[in-house]
Structure formats: C-alpha cells, structure tokens
Amino acid sequence: GESVGLHLPTLSVQEGDNSIINCAYSNSASDYFIWYKQESGKGPQFIIDIRSNMDKRQGQRVTVLLNKTVKHLSLQIAATQPGDSAVYFCAERRPNTGNQFYFGTGTSLTVIP
Amino acid sequence: GAGVSQSPRYKVTKRGQDVALRCDPISGHVSLYWYRQALGQGPEFLTYFNYEAQQDKSGLPNDRFSAERPEGSISTLTIQRTEQRDSAMYRCASSLDRYGQEQFFGPGTRLTVL
C-alpha cells in the first residue's frame, strides 16, 4: 500500500505486504531528514535518517528514498507487521534556520492481520 | 540505559498560573529540543540548546514561554500566566551531537489549562 502523506493521512495494508509512506518537504536547503514512528500514547521513535547527499538508505526492513529534485521523501517498510501500526512522521532539518527540525503532519498506518 | 524523562507526565492548571515542565535528557547528550505537539499533528519546534546555551528560541509562541538548561543537562520549560490555548503535549528530545541528529524523545507532559 502507498500513501501520499498530507493528502492521504491514513494507510491500511495487509500483514506481510510492503508499505510505502510518502512525504513532501518544502525547503530546498534542508540537508537532513528523519523518519519517526509514533505509537499511541508514546513519543516519536527514531526509525531511520538520510542526509541530502544520499538518495537511498536501508535499515532493517525499512528503506528511505530521497528525491531532491521534487523534494520528496518516502519510507518503505518490507513485510509489514501488526507492530508497525503507528503514525509515521518525516522531519526535515533546515540549516538556514539554525538546526530547527520541521515535522510533517504524519501518516497513520494500520496493518490488517 | 535510561531514556529521556519528563515530569510531570500530566499537569492540570488554572488559567493565569505559571507552570514549569522538566526534561531530563539522556546522559551525555549535547543538544536538547523542546517541541509542542497537538493531537494528530507532528511536533512543532519551540527551542533548543547545545550544552547550556540556548541556540534558537524562535519557535517559542510569545514571551510567556521561556526555557533554560543551566548546567547543560536538565532543562525546564516555563509558561507564565497560562492560557487555555497553551493546552497541549509538550515533548522534549535529546541528541548526542550538536546538530540534533537522531533525537530521542521523552514521553511528554500533557498540559491542560482550565
């Protein structure tokens, strides 16, 4: 399943399928990006990050893709599990504003067993 | 090891009262960030410190909000003369480096102003 972030804030996928969560950022000067997972009642949890000099980074079951041309970031989760159900936020660091981090609205992922 | 802790976890106060929210970062972490998070939204930057120096406070909504980190460890976010619109979840995050990379978030303080 795939979301378009701000336009489709809810994504439902079957357990075992791959998930793609998208995020559009606005500032071309942003040099560092992070994906966070936030479960209900908890604080955001770091998943994976990527610098602007990279276009892909892989972690355990997760991959982040960065397309600077269109200012787009995506998080791919392989073999989605029920424990992946959460709200996912992307955050961008804008160095021309000090080291402020700006978070997107988030996408709610629901994994259907 | 211990993560970021915040206290109190819940605070209910009357309009006009001052409140102080505490953040205890991971030991040795250089940078400390304060955010405010509305329900269903991403965290909104308020201010951040590297060691004891406040680097940027441009996200603080107005001069009723202030923050300090006098010894480069524990930080306090103070809201004076609270208003109902201040009600929110206030979150603290710390990072090992001075650039805020890989921030670890605390559980937050839920502030309710009556």
Contacts between the chains, C-beta under 8 A, distances in Angstrom:
chain1	res1	chain2	res2	distance
A	32	B	99	7.6
A	32	B	101	6.7
A	34	B	101	7.8
A	34	B	102	7.3
A	34	B	103	7.5
A	36	B	105	7.9
A	42	B	107	6.8
A	43	B	4	7.7
A	43	B	91	5.8
A	43	B	93	7.8
A	43	B	105	3.5
A	43	B	106	5.8
A	43	B	107	5.5
A	43	B	108	5.8
A	44	B	43	6.7
A	44	B	91	7.7
A	44	B	93	7.9
A	44	B	105	4.9
A	45	B	105	7.2
A	46	B	102	5.4
A	46	B	103	6.8
A	46	B	104	6.8
A	49	B	101	6.7
A	49	B	102	6.3
A	89	B	42	4.7
A	89	B	43	7.7
A	91	B	42	7.3
A	91	B	43	8.0
A	93	B	99	7.5
A	93	B	100	6.6
A	97	B	56	7.6
A	97	B	58	7.5
A	98	B	48	7.8
A	98	B	55	6.0
A	98	B	56	4.1
A	98	B	58	7.7
A	99	B	31	7.6
A	99	B	48	6.8
A	99	B	55	7.0
A	99	B	56	7.2
A	99	B	98	7.9
A	99	B	99	5.5
A	99	B	100	4.9
A	100	B	45	4.9
A	100	B	48	7.6
A	100	B	56	6.3
A	100	B	58	7.6
A	100	B	59	6.9
A	101	B	33	7.2
A	101	B	43	8.0
A	101	B	45	6.0
A	101	B	100	6.1
A	101	B	103	7.4
A	102	B	45	6.8
A	103	B	35	8.0
A	103	B	41	8.0
A	103	B	42	3.0
A	103	B	43	5.1
A	103	B	44	7.3
A	104	B	42	5.6
A	105	B	40	7.9
A	105	B	41	6.2
A	105	B	42	5.9
A	106	B	40	7.5
A	106	B	41	7.2
A	106	B	42	5.4
